Amino acid sequence: MVRQSDVYSRGGIITEKNSDYCTVRLRLPAGVISPAQMVGVARIAEKYGRGDVHLTTRQTMEIPHVEPKNLEAMVVELKENGTPLGAEREEVVNVVACPGNDRCRASNIDSISLAKKIDEKHFGKDMPVKIRVSISACPNSCSGEQFNEIGITGICKPIRDPGLCTGCGTCVQYCRESAVGVKNGTVQVDDGNCIVCGACVSTCPYDILTSESPAYRISVGGRRGRHPAVGKHFITVTSEDLALEVVDRLIDQVYRYAYTGKLLADQLDKMDFDVLKESLMQQLPEGSILNECI
């Protein structure tokens, strides 16, 4: 049995405006939940709350209006249901992801798998600042990853073969950035406008416009809230394993050097991320880092 004092110290318990009640936040990596778990959450909400469930902006659920005397038993039942207590304070909170390769036609990477791996390793870790991690499988940024402390974007750089291109112009129609054109019967890509989304590659009817392997663009220091800000590009790597390694190193860097009281976005200049990036560039295998900073 979880002691009440332990429950109150955890970030998933949020005191409501009426302090006689609490809202209980759940842990749902990438917002994925089974039908059986949904039934369990509904049962627990009816038993301990007021019978409703709130879907949050960070792909979790909250059960509102819970009396503190019921927290211990409720937390035990949530864990048994596979939807344990979430996080909210200065810790690594619920990891967010778009649908990714599982079902999205625009995706470049398996965002849900990556989110679950990050969650398994880092969720709930005590930090000097809140760490939000979000993953988008393409530059459409459906999960708003660039506005998180750590953001990961799946990208796909097109490779053109002028000798094979038929000049049909299909890719031009699908490029939303005016980065692709046909000149003298061959495709030309304007690297200045290209956001490496991969849409031109997937729409080529002859499979002539190909691509490099999908890559993982990682940003740091994004911010939501009152003064939103886009995170700074940190590094772009060529595999999921390397992306996980970079996230490990970023979280360790924040744990060691950040201080409480300010968001990470307000501490970037003092965090020596440039030093960390230089170290990674020397340690990671040759060819595993892309030279792009979009």
Secondary structure, 3 states (H helix, E strand, C coil): CCCHHHHHCCCCEEECCCCCCEEEEECCHHHCCCHHHHHHHHHHHHHHCCCCCEECCCCCEEEEEECHHHHHHHHHHHHHCCCCECCCCCEECCCEECCHHHCCCCCCCCHHHHHHHHHHHHCCCECCCCECEEEECCCCCCCCHHHCCEEEEEECCEECCCCCCCCCCHHHHHCCCCCEEEECCEEEECCCCCCCCCHHHHHCCCCCCEECCCEEEEEECCECCCCCECCEEEEEECCHHHHHHHHHHHHHHHHHHCCCCCCHHHCHHHCCHHHHHHHHHHHCCCCCECCCCC
